[in-house]
Amino acid sequence: MKLKLARTTLKAKPKTIELQKIEDELANRSIFYFDKDNSHKELKELIEYFEEKGFSVYMREVKYGLDDNEYIYEVHIIA
């Protein structure tokens, strides 16, 4: 499954990342930011994937502006 990482600027296109790459990076970091273009279903699948592997996962929406469409997803994956 491919997910879109959060944009670094408002006009940039989001970069994609595979689940395996996220799993490989868990040794270095545990917080990931995903773009609002990801569906809620995809993020639920991400959570279920890592919970089945024994990780604790926490997800929340982070608003960065006043508009309802100005948000990203913050996901904590903890061993």
C-alpha positions as CSV (number, residue, x, y, z in Angstrom):
1,M,0.0,0.0,0.0
2,K,1.2,3.5,-0.8
3,L,0.4,6.5,1.4
4,K,1.1,10.2,0.7
5,L,3.4,12.0,3.1
6,A,2.4,15.5,4.2
7,R,3.3,18.3,1.8
8,T,6.3,20.5,2.8
9,T,4.7,23.6,1.2
10,L,1.1,24.5,0.2
11,K,1.7,24.2,-3.5
12,A,3.9,21.1,-3.4
13,K,2.7,17.7,-4.4
14,P,2.8,15.0,-1.7
15,K,5.4,12.3,-1.9
16,T,4.4,8.7,-1.6
17,I,5.8,6.0,0.8
18,E,5.3,2.3,1.0
19,L,4.4,0.5,4.2
20,Q,7.7,-1.4,4.2
21,K,9.6,1.8,4.0
22,I,7.7,3.1,7.1
23,E,8.5,-0.1,8.9
24,D,12.2,0.3,8.0
25,E,12.2,3.9,9.3
26,L,10.7,3.0,12.7
27,A,14.2,2.4,14.1
28,N,15.0,6.1,13.5
29,R,11.6,7.8,14.2
30,S,8.1,7.0,15.4
31,I,6.1,10.0,14.2
32,F,4.9,10.3,10.6
33,Y,2.8,13.1,8.9
34,F,0.5,12.1,6.1
35,D,-1.4,14.3,3.6
36,K,-5.1,15.0,3.8
37,D,-5.4,13.3,0.3
38,N,-5.1,9.9,2.0
39,S,-8.4,8.3,2.6
40,H,-9.5,7.5,6.1
41,K,-9.8,3.9,5.1
42,E,-6.1,3.8,4.0
43,L,-5.0,5.2,7.3
44,K,-7.2,2.7,9.2
45,E,-5.5,-0.1,7.2
46,L,-2.1,1.4,8.2
47,I,-3.1,1.3,11.9
48,E,-4.4,-2.3,11.7
49,Y,-1.2,-3.4,9.9
50,F,1.1,-2.1,12.6
51,E,-1.2,-3.2,15.5
52,E,-1.1,-6.7,14.1
53,K,2.7,-6.6,14.3
54,G,2.5,-5.6,18.0
55,F,3.0,-1.8,17.7
56,S,0.8,0.8,19.5
57,V,-0.5,3.3,17.0
58,Y,-2.1,6.7,17.6
59,M,-3.5,8.9,14.9
60,R,-5.0,12.5,15.0
61,E,-5.8,15.3,12.7
62,V,-3.6,18.4,13.0
63,K,-5.1,21.7,11.7
64,Y,-2.6,24.2,10.4
65,G,-5.0,26.9,9.2
66,L,-8.5,28.2,9.7
67,D,-10.1,26.5,6.7
68,D,-11.7,23.0,7.3
69,N,-9.5,21.6,4.5
70,E,-6.2,22.7,6.1
71,Y,-5.1,19.6,8.0
72,I,-2.7,16.7,8.0
73,Y,-2.7,13.4,9.8
74,E,-0.1,12.8,12.6
75,V,0.6,9.1,13.2
76,H,2.6,7.8,16.2
77,I,3.9,4.2,15.9
78,I,5.5,3.0,19.1
79,A,7.0,-0.5,19.7
